[in-house]
Amino acid sequence: MAGGTSTRSRRGDGEKYSVLLPTYNERENLPLIVWLLVKYFGESGYDYEIIVIDDGSPDGTLEIAEQLQKIYGEDKILLRPRAKKLGLGTAYIHGIKHATGNFIFIMDADLSHHPKFIPEFIEKQKKGNYDLVSGTRYQGNGGVYGWDLRRKLISRGANFVTQVLLRPGASDLTGSFRLYKKKVLEGLIERCVSKGYVFQMEMIVRARQLNYSIGEVPISFVDRVYGESKLGGNEIVSFLKGLLTLFATT
């Protein structure tokens, strides 16, 4: 703890980073992702808070989050649960209302996004004063691990078609590991109409429309360790409908 305090005092830049963690049936993953977040924020010395937005998980995720709050403190772990599953986009809207940081991280709680990349996101943002920094699986040493061929083809195909139709100015539209200036995120959310997985894609497209600057950090995406993937046939159909809607309206 002493080392973390010393590092934090050296930062002294007044910045604070709020991490939004939407959860649904993540009781096995949540303790580890929170521990890793605390570890890497502590080592890098940046001020932070972790906001857990649980959508009525029947597996006891919220109870685990309450235990984590007791361990790490109410100033670091904020619980903002909802009664039922209402979608990813609305989870971010709900979370940002309670965020006290001037920067917002969004990421998955299933360990597919490793917190070790967080310092790289922050340094990238600072270096270019970017409005948002997006993790990319498709540039530099980024990659995907643990997916079967079907998942890889779906992801690559979706990204390719999206690039052709929307020309977004970013290499990975469907990823969900990003750092935003809070005011930028608030403005984008106001303009976005999509839900679910399409929400992430629309955020980048709207950012391009508004001439926000976008930086990218190569990341390694690893398939979830515990639990089942939430990507199914309905999500794929919704993605295609959303893509066509964005193509027609942007």
C-alpha positions as CSV (number, residue, x, y, z in Angstrom):
1,M,0.0,0.0,0.0
2,A,2.8,2.4,0.8
3,G,4.3,1.9,-2.6
4,G,1.0,2.6,-4.3
5,T,0.5,5.8,-2.3
6,S,3.9,7.0,-3.2
7,T,3.4,6.3,-6.9
8,R,0.0,8.0,-6.8
9,S,1.4,11.1,-5.2
10,R,4.0,11.3,-8.0
11,R,1.2,11.3,-10.7
12,G,-0.4,14.4,-9.1
13,D,-2.2,15.2,-12.4
14,G,-5.7,15.4,-10.9
15,E,-7.0,12.7,-13.3
16,K,-9.4,10.0,-12.1
17,Y,-10.4,6.9,-14.0
18,S,-13.8,5.3,-13.6
19,V,-14.1,1.7,-14.7
20,L,-17.6,0.6,-15.7
21,L,-18.1,-3.2,-15.3
22,P,-21.5,-4.4,-16.5
23,T,-22.1,-8.0,-15.1
24,Y,-24.5,-10.8,-15.7
25,N,-23.6,-14.2,-14.2
26,E,-19.9,-13.4,-13.5
27,R,-19.5,-14.6,-9.9
28,E,-16.4,-16.7,-10.9
29,N,-14.7,-13.9,-12.9
30,L,-15.5,-10.8,-10.9
31,P,-13.1,-11.4,-8.0
32,L,-10.2,-11.9,-10.3
33,I,-10.9,-9.0,-12.7
34,V,-11.3,-6.7,-9.7
35,W,-8.1,-7.9,-8.1
36,L,-6.2,-7.3,-11.4
37,L,-7.7,-3.8,-11.8
38,V,-6.7,-2.9,-8.2
39,K,-3.2,-4.3,-8.9
40,Y,-2.5,-2.5,-12.1
41,F,-4.0,0.8,-11.1
42,G,-2.1,0.6,-7.8
43,E,1.2,-0.1,-9.5
44,S,0.8,2.6,-12.1
45,G,-0.4,5.1,-9.5
46,Y,-3.5,6.5,-11.2
47,D,-6.6,7.4,-9.1
48,Y,-9.6,5.1,-9.9
49,E,-12.9,3.7,-9.0
50,I,-14.6,0.5,-10.2
51,I,-18.4,0.7,-10.8
52,V,-20.1,-2.7,-10.9
53,I,-23.4,-2.7,-12.8
54,D,-25.1,-6.0,-12.2
55,D,-28.3,-6.8,-14.1
56,G,-30.0,-9.1,-11.6
57,S,-27.6,-12.0,-12.0
58,P,-29.2,-15.2,-10.7
59,D,-25.8,-16.8,-9.9
60,G,-25.1,-14.4,-7.0
61,T,-22.7,-12.0,-8.7
62,L,-24.0,-9.1,-6.7
63,E,-23.3,-10.9,-3.4
64,I,-19.7,-11.5,-4.6
65,A,-19.5,-7.8,-5.5
66,E,-20.7,-6.8,-2.0
67,Q,-17.9,-8.9,-0.5
68,L,-15.3,-7.3,-2.8
69,Q,-16.6,-3.9,-1.7
70,K,-15.9,-4.8,1.9
71,I,-12.3,-5.9,1.0
72,Y,-11.3,-3.0,-1.2
73,G,-13.5,-0.2,0.3
74,E,-16.6,1.7,-0.8
75,D,-14.5,4.4,-2.3
76,K,-12.9,2.0,-4.8
77,I,-15.8,-0.4,-5.5
78,L,-19.2,1.2,-6.2
79,L,-22.2,-1.1,-6.6
80,R,-25.0,0.2,-8.9
81,P,-27.2,-2.9,-9.6
82,R,-30.3,-3.0,-11.7
83,A,-33.3,-5.4,-11.1
84,K,-33.0,-7.2,-14.5
85,K,-31.0,-7.6,-17.7
86,L,-31.6,-4.4,-19.6
87,G,-28.7,-4.4,-22.2
88,L,-25.1,-3.2,-22.5
89,G,-25.8,0.3,-23.7
90,T,-28.2,1.1,-20.9
91,A,-25.7,-0.4,-18.4
92,Y,-23.1,2.2,-19.5
93,I,-25.7,5.0,-19.3
94,H,-26.5,3.9,-15.8
95,G,-22.9,3.6,-14.7
96,I,-21.7,6.9,-16.1
97,K,-24.3,8.7,-14.0
98,H,-22.5,7.6,-10.9
99,A,-18.9,8.0,-12.2
100,T,-16.8,10.6,-10.5
101,G,-13.8,10.2,-12.8
102,N,-13.1,12.6,-15.7
103,F,-12.1,9.5,-17.8
104,I,-14.1,6.4,-18.3
105,F,-12.9,2.9,-19.0
106,I,-15.4,0.3,-20.4
107,M,-14.4,-3.3,-20.5
108,D,-15.8,-6.8,-20.1
109,A,-15.9,-8.4,-16.7
110,D,-15.2,-11.9,-18.0
111,L,-11.4,-11.6,-18.1
112,S,-11.3,-11.4,-21.9
113,H,-9.8,-7.9,-21.4
114,H,-6.7,-7.9,-19.3
115,P,-6.2,-4.9,-17.0
116,K,-2.5,-5.0,-17.7
117,F,-3.2,-2.9,-20.8
118,I,-4.7,-0.1,-18.8
119,P,-1.5,1.9,-18.3
120,E,-0.9,1.7,-22.1
121,F,-4.4,3.1,-22.8
122,I,-3.7,6.0,-20.4
123,E,-0.2,6.8,-21.8
124,K,-1.6,6.7,-25.3
125,Q,-4.4,9.1,-24.4
126,K,-2.0,11.5,-22.7
127,K,0.5,11.4,-25.6
128,G,-2.1,12.4,-28.2
129,N,-4.7,14.0,-26.0
130,Y,-7.2,11.6,-27.7
131,D,-10.9,11.9,-27.1
132,L,-11.1,8.1,-26.9
133,V,-8.6,5.2,-27.1
134,S,-9.8,1.8,-28.3
135,G,-8.3,-1.6,-27.9
136,T,-7.7,-3.3,-31.2
137,R,-7.3,-7.0,-31.9
138,Y,-6.4,-6.4,-35.5
139,Q,-3.3,-4.1,-35.4
140,G,0.3,-4.5,-34.2
141,N,0.7,-7.4,-31.8
142,G,-3.0,-7.6,-31.0
143,G,-4.8,-10.9,-31.3
144,V,-7.6,-13.3,-30.3
145,Y,-7.0,-16.4,-28.2
146,G,-9.3,-19.2,-27.2
147,W,-11.8,-18.8,-30.0
148,D,-12.8,-21.6,-32.4
149,L,-12.7,-21.0,-36.2
150,R,-16.4,-20.1,-36.3
151,R,-16.0,-17.3,-33.8
152,K,-12.9,-16.0,-35.5
153,L,-14.6,-16.0,-38.9
154,I,-17.7,-14.2,-37.5
155,S,-15.5,-11.6,-35.8
156,R,-13.3,-11.0,-38.8
157,G,-16.2,-11.0,-41.2
158,A,-18.2,-8.6,-39.1
159,N,-15.2,-6.2,-38.8
160,F,-14.5,-6.4,-42.6
161,V,-18.0,-5.7,-43.7
162,T,-18.2,-2.9,-41.2
163,Q,-15.0,-1.3,-42.5
164,V,-16.3,-1.5,-46.0
165,L,-19.7,0.0,-45.3
166,L,-18.9,2.5,-42.7
167,R,-15.2,3.5,-43.1
168,P,-15.0,4.3,-39.4
169,G,-11.3,5.3,-39.1
170,A,-10.6,2.6,-36.5
171,S,-9.4,-1.0,-37.0
172,D,-11.6,-2.8,-34.4
173,L,-15.2,-1.6,-34.2
174,T,-16.8,-4.5,-32.3
175,G,-14.3,-4.5,-29.4
176,S,-15.4,-3.2,-26.0
177,F,-12.2,-2.3,-24.3
178,R,-12.0,1.5,-24.5
179,L,-11.0,4.7,-22.6
180,Y,-13.1,7.8,-23.1
181,K,-13.0,11.3,-21.9
182,K,-16.1,11.5,-19.7
183,K,-17.6,14.4,-21.6
184,V,-17.0,12.7,-24.9
185,L,-18.7,9.5,-23.7
186,E,-21.7,11.4,-22.4
187,G,-22.1,13.1,-25.7
188,L,-21.8,9.9,-27.7
189,I,-24.3,8.1,-25.6
190,E,-26.8,10.8,-26.1
191,R,-26.6,10.2,-29.9
192,C,-26.5,6.5,-29.9
193,V,-29.7,4.5,-30.5
194,S,-28.3,1.0,-30.8
195,K,-28.4,-1.7,-28.1
196,G,-26.4,-4.8,-27.3
197,Y,-23.3,-5.5,-29.3
198,V,-24.1,-2.9,-32.0
199,F,-23.8,-0.2,-29.4
200,Q,-20.0,-0.5,-29.4
201,M,-19.8,-0.1,-33.2
202,E,-22.1,2.9,-33.3
203,M,-20.0,4.6,-30.6
204,I,-17.0,4.6,-33.0
205,V,-19.1,5.6,-36.0
206,R,-20.6,8.6,-34.1
207,A,-17.2,9.6,-32.8
208,R,-15.9,9.8,-36.4
209,Q,-19.0,11.9,-37.4
210,L,-18.3,14.3,-34.6
211,N,-14.6,14.5,-35.5
212,Y,-13.4,13.1,-32.2
213,S,-9.8,11.9,-32.2
214,I,-9.4,8.1,-31.8
215,G,-6.2,6.4,-30.7
216,E,-5.7,2.6,-30.7
217,V,-3.8,0.2,-28.4
218,P,-3.1,-3.4,-29.6
219,I,-4.6,-5.8,-27.1
220,S,-4.8,-9.6,-26.6
221,F,-8.4,-10.8,-26.4
222,V,-8.8,-14.0,-24.5
223,D,-12.0,-16.0,-24.5
224,R,-13.8,-16.1,-21.1
225,V,-12.3,-18.4,-18.5
226,Y,-15.6,-19.1,-16.6
227,G,-19.2,-19.1,-17.8
228,E,-20.8,-19.2,-21.2
229,S,-20.4,-16.8,-24.1
230,K,-23.4,-14.5,-24.6
231,L,-22.9,-14.4,-28.4
232,G,-25.6,-16.4,-30.1
233,G,-27.8,-16.3,-33.2
234,N,-30.0,-13.5,-31.9
235,E,-27.0,-11.3,-31.3
236,I,-25.6,-12.0,-34.8
237,V,-29.0,-11.1,-36.4
238,S,-29.2,-7.9,-34.2
239,F,-25.7,-7.0,-35.3
240,L,-26.5,-7.3,-39.0
241,K,-29.7,-5.2,-38.6
242,G,-27.8,-2.6,-36.6
243,L,-25.0,-2.5,-39.2
244,L,-27.5,-1.9,-42.0
245,T,-29.3,0.8,-40.0
246,L,-26.0,2.6,-39.4
247,F,-25.1,2.3,-43.1
248,A,-28.4,3.9,-44.0
249,T,-28.3,6.7,-41.5
250,T,-24.6,7.8,-41.3
